[in-house]
């Protein structure tokens, strides 16, 4: 309970994330708290590392079984910017110290200016996960996405595919997004368009910043 009360007290303080320190306490609900803490080093490859800690309690202030969180994480990122676009590479690792699971994440993203009216974004992501409690203790997921953007009309077309465990599972999505108003977007997508179980979805998102 000491940690729970400590995080609860810190949750009232403003979050701090200056050049070297990462400190972000959050009250997730009335009885649960989470704190992200760590450090950041501004090298050519920006390096950050830290821990996510959390607990939840019942209405009677008893620790909720299985609610504890103690995850160690680390990430390195490199961003290169040119007049024609930018590129980002990153690698990260997360280890759940309470449950023994973990993951290694590798990603690469690029953005290009193809013409006066068309931009292109590409991304690749590989996740290697280990979970000693799962039926498949180790899994590998690779994802690749392409996005075409028409800046003058606010329209973008996306396509992505994901492969798990070297072809055992495959999924794909194609979609379109249209900016209607400065803060209003219309999105439509089709999951697994080449399969009999394909499913479509349409939604409207409105974002307000204050």
N, C-alpha and C positions, 0 to 999 in steps of 0.2 A: 504493500500500500504506500510505502514511502515514495516510490517512483511515481505512482499515480497522482499523489498529492503534489509532487514537485512539478510534474508536467502540467497539472491543472493550474498551478500558480503562474508558470511561465506562459501559459496560453493567453493570459491577459496582456502580455507584453507584445509590442510590435515585432514582426519578423525581421531578422537581420540577415543580409546577404551581401556583405561588402566584398572587396577584392579577394580576401583570403579566407573569410569565415562564412560558413553556411550554417544557419540556425533558424529553423522554421517549425515552431511548435503549433499544433492545430488541435482544437477540440472538435473531434469528428461528430460526436453526439453528446447528449447530456451526461452519459456515463462512460464515454470512451475518448482516449487521447492518443495523439501520435506526435512524435518529434523527429525531424530530420536534422542531423548535425554532421558537420564535416569541414573540409577545407578545400580551397581552390588555389592552384598555382598557375600563373599566367605565362607559361612557356610557349614555344612555337606549337607544341602539342599541349593544349590546355588540359591540365590534369586535375581531377577532383576525386575525393574519396570520403567516405563517412559511414554513417549507420542510420537506419530507420528503427526507432523504438516505439512501442505502443502497448497499451493495456486497456481493458474494458472491465467495468464493475457492474454488479447488479444494483437494484434499487436499495438493497441493504448494505451497500459498500463492500461487498465481498467480491474478490477477484473472479471474473467469469472464466471458467475452465476453457483452455484452448484459445484464449483471446490474446495471449502474449505475442509480441512481434519483436524480433531482434535480427535484423538483416544488415549484413555488411555489404557495401557496394563501392565500386570504383569505376572511373570512366576517363578515357583520354580522347580528345577531339582536336582535329586540325581543319581549319577553314582557309581556303584560298580564294581570293576575289580578283577577277580580271575584268577588263572592259566588256568582254563578251559574255560573262556569266560568273558563276562561282561553283566551288566544289567543297564538299565536306566529307571527311572520313572519321569514323569513331569506333571505339572498341570499349565494351563495358562488361563487368562481371557483377553478379549478385549472389550472395550466399545466405541462406536462411539457417542461422546457427541453431535454432530450436528444433527444426524438422529435418535438417541434413540435406535439403534440396539446394540446387543452385543452377545458374545459367550463365552462359557466355554469349555475348551479342556483338556482332560485327556488322557495320553498315557503311554504305557509300552513297552519296547523293550528289547529283550535278544539275545545274540549271544553265540553259543556253538561250541566247537571243537568236532565233532562226531568221527572223525578218522583222520588218517594221510592225507587222501585225500578228506575229506568232512567236510564242516562247515554248520551250520544251524543258520538262523536268524528268529526270530518271533517278531511280533509287534501287538499291539492292540491300537485302537484309538477311543475315543468317543468324539463327538462334540455336544454340546447343544447350539442351536442358537435361538435368539429372534429378530424378525424384525417386528416392528409395522405396516409397510407399505405392508408387504407381505400377500397373502391370508391365509397362515398358519403362524401365528405369531411366534409359537414356533415349532422347529423341532429338532429331535434327530437322529444323524447318527453314526453308529458303524461300524468300519472297522477292519478286521483282515487279516494279511498277513504272508506268509511263504516263505522263500527263501533258497534254497539249493545252496551252492557254492562249486565248484571244483577248489581250488586255483591253482593247477598245470597246468590245462588246460585253465583257464580263462573263464570257463563256469558257468553260474548260471541259475537256474530254479525258477520261481516265480509264486505264486498263491495268489490272494486276493479276498475277498468278502466284500461288503458293504450293510448294511441294514439301511433304513431310515424310521423313524416314526413307529418302531416296526412292520416291515414287509410290509408296504404299497409299498415300492419300494426296489428292490434288484438288485444289479449288481455285476458282477464278471469278473476277468481277469486272464488269464494264459499267461505266456510269457517265453522267453528264451533270454539270452544275451551271446554273445561270444566276448571275447577280441581277436581282430585280430592282432593289433600292440599295442605297449605301450600306445598310445593315440587314438586308433581307435577301436570303439565298434560297433558290429552289434546286433540290437535288433529286435525281432519279438514278437507280442502279438496278442491275440484273446480276444475281449471283449464279454462277455455273451456267452460263447461257447455252453451252453445248450439251448439257445433260438433260435427261427427262425430268429431273427434280428441280429445274431452275425456278427461281423465285425473284419477283420484282418488288421494288419498294420506291415510294415517293414521299419526300418530306420537305417541309419549309422551315428554315432556321432564321430566327431573328436575334440579333446580338445588340446589347446595349452596354456601353461603357461609360462609367461615371467615376 
